[in-house]
Each structure stands twice: as structure tokens, then as C-alpha cells.
Amino acid sequence: MHQLEIIGSEAVAAALDGRETAVLECVRDTYLLHERGRTVNPDSHFLRFPEKPDSRIIALPAFVNDDRPTAGIKWISSFPANVARGKQRASAILVLNDYETGHPVAVLESAAISAARTAASAALAARVLAKQAPETVGVIGAGYIARTVCAYLAASGTPLDRVVCHDQDPASAAALAAHLNGRSPGTATTGALQDALDADLVVFATTALAPYVPVAHRFRPDQLALHLSLRDLAPETLLASHNIVDDVEHCLKAQTSPHLAEGLVGHRDFVNGTLAQVVLGDVALDANRPTVFSPFGLGVLDIAVGRLVLDEARSTGRSVSAEGFFGDPVRW
Ligand SMILES: NC(=O)c1ccc[n+]([C@@H]2O[C@H](COP(=O)([O-])OP(=O)(O)OC[C@H]3O[C@@H](n4cnc5c(N)ncnc54)[C@H](O)[C@@H]3O)[C@@H](O)[C@H]2O)c1
């Protein structure tokens, strides 16, 4: 009888701990697979609530068509009001389906998987898109994603010797700085928005719904901005930058800053390419303009990293079978 496997948060953490390099390689391979058209990644579906305009639950179905074809869906909710109650904003599950039968094979706790794949994509972008090793890193928005991104940057060789943490909530900025100083004393401080914006590498991981960085802001040509939260920068700032995305169709939707820029100029010519195209050498960086990486966050990354976690949980005996969850599969 087909059994559903449950991979809870402890098993997911055990599978991801110390595996940053493997996750980063998995994300890189999946971006390249996506670039070659060997994935199916439909639009994300946003469930929104009239009386909670800042909250949403997003469905990301996807299919990775590699040597072990795997389909699935991530169902991730974002309720920013949780943060004021000291709780995580996001929570998620991932369902992986067998491509032979379509059967759901496993359900995985997925906030950690989602953060890991996001951080791995940021670390990959830092490695591929930075014109030189950054001496300073500015982190704007000091939450779970920012913390995970810092861990992946450090693990993948981006120096974190001088980090400026900025958040509209000073306690969050202080908590991230303390977290980083706990790992490497004296490296992190809190600072104003402008201090973080001046860093060589700028990471945006806020929950801003609309641009708040001043319209007149321009990055220096040597700077790289990892615009993970997608709605921080004014279209004018993007139009003065070299823009790299994960997927053009996906990224120019849902009122992201690139979407607003398209609305302003009426075309997409300001998007210079995808991260995979830079990895493949098909798109070169522009020495005269700063680079802004805006990744929409592709469901295929969740499927690929989720499969890696499932493999690890199985091999270490941490996968739990939900006996009898599915009934008799025989038709008659
Ligand atoms: N692109 C992707 O692939 C991807 C994937 C996952 C998450 N994300 C995004 O990353 C962001 C951060 O997620 P998280 O789980 O760390 O959230 P979180 O709620 O834990 O932290 C976000 C922080 O941003 C701060 N903030 C909000 N608006 C701000 C502003 N205008 N200026 C400064 N600080 C501000 C909040 O005070 C909070 O501390 C979210 O927007 C999420 O959608 C992107």
C-alpha cells in the first residue's frame, strides 16, 4: 500500500544543517534546468483577504523534469501581524507527488525549505553577480530570510566582516546584529537605511508592499543589490541599474518593482537577463551600472530542495510514515 511520508521541522532542519553547499548546487542546477525549458512553473496563485490586505497565502505548483521527474506544490502563508506577537510571519507545507502515478508521496514542513532555497539563490547571485568581494554588507529587513541569507552568504564564501543591519523595527535590527555577532564577534552593527544602502552588497528582505527607498536613490556601479523582497526599490532606481531576474515572466507581475518599472516605461528592455544566463555566460555584467537581482522565487526550487530534504530524511531514518492515510488504491 502506498504510504504518505511526513517530514517535520526537526527532520527538515537535520537535512539542511551544514548542507548549504549542496542546497546551493541544487538551486543552481534547477535554475539551469529551468532555463533549458525542462521545468513547468505556472503562475503562483495569491489568496488575499479583503479585511487583511497585508496577508496572503500563495500556492506554487511546479514540476522538475530531470532524471527523477518530481511534481509538487508549496502552500505558503504570510501573515505579517504574527511578527508583533513574536511569531514567524511565514509558514508553509510542501507536497511532493510521484510523476509515475501522481500520488502524493510526502508532506514536508516548508518554511525552512523555502528560506533555504531563497538564501541559496541569494548566495548564488552574490557569487555570480558581485564585481568584487564585498567589504561591507547592508541588510535591510532583519527577519528569518535575512538571517538565513547571512548564513548562506557566509557558507558560500561571501565575507561578512562588516554588516550593517537596518529594520524599521529597531529591535529586529538589533536581534540580527546580535545573532551575527554571536557567530563572529564585532562584525555587525545596526544602522540607518542610508548606511545599509551604501554597503557594497545590499540585501533587501523586508515585507514592504510598495517602494520606500527614495526615488532619487542610485546605487554605485560597483554595488550589487539582492532585491529579495521585490517591492523596496522605486522603478527609477531599477531603470538606472543592470537588472537580473530569475524568470522574466514571473518577476514582472504582482506589483513588484520590476513590474512597476514596466508600467512606467511600457516595455521590458530594462531587464537584462536571468541569473542562469549569467551563469551560462550568455549575459555579461555591465561595468558602468550597478546590478540589481530581483528573484520572484520559483516553485521549482522548492520542489528540488524539498526532494533533497526527503532523500536525506529517508536515508537517516527521519521520515515518518502516515500509516493508513491513503485508502486501498485498487479501483474495484
Ligand atoms: N524572492 C523570494 O524568493 C523570496 C522568498 C521568500 C521570502 N521572500 C520575501 O522576503 C521577505 C522577508 O521575509 P521574512 O520571513 O524574513 O519576513 P519577516 O517578517 O521575518 O521580516 C521582515 C522584516 O522587514 C521589516 N520591514 C518591513 N518593512 C520595512 C521597511 N520599509 N524598512 C525596513 N524594514 C522593514 C520588518 O520590520 C521585519 O523585521 C518577505 O517580503 C518575503 O516575501 C522572498
The ligand as a Gaussian input file, in Angstrom:
#p B3LYP/6-31G(d) Opt

LIG

0 1
 N       12.074000      36.365000      -3.628000
 C       11.985000      35.233000      -2.973000
 O       12.276000      34.169000      -3.479000
 C       11.511000      35.242000      -1.549000
 C       11.354000      34.034000      -0.861000
 C       10.955000      34.056000       0.465000
 C       10.680000      35.270000       1.091000
 N       10.806000      36.412000       0.371000
 C       10.478000      37.697000       0.977000
 O       11.420000      38.021000       1.965000
 C       10.833000      38.988000       2.820000
 C       11.266000      38.781000       4.258000
 O       10.729000      37.593000       4.775000
 P       10.906000      37.236000       6.342000
 O       10.317000      35.889000       6.544000
 O       12.301000      37.454000       6.777000
 O        9.954000      38.324000       6.991000
 P        9.950000      38.871000       8.485000
 O        8.588000      39.418000       8.709000
 O       10.511000      37.866000       9.426000
 O       10.996000      40.102000       8.439000
 C       10.770000      41.210000       7.625000
 C       11.348000      42.411000       8.331000
 O       11.243000      43.527000       7.435000
 C       10.999000      44.677000       8.231000
 N       10.461000      45.729000       7.377000
 C        9.261000      45.783000       6.781000
 N        9.150000      46.908000       6.042000
 C       10.318000      47.578000       6.189000
 C       10.815000      48.793000       5.677000
 N       10.076000      49.561000       4.871000
 N       12.073000      49.170000       6.021000
 C       12.823000      48.404000       6.843000
 N       12.406000      47.225000       7.370000
 C       11.161000      46.822000       7.036000
 C       10.049000      44.186000       9.315000
 O       10.072000      45.052000      10.427000
 C       10.615000      42.810000       9.614000
 O       11.510000      42.813000      10.709000
 C        9.317000      38.907000       2.564000
 O        8.908000      40.031000       1.802000
 C        9.164000      37.682000       1.718000
 O        8.072000      37.747000       0.841000
 C       11.223000      36.430000      -0.920000

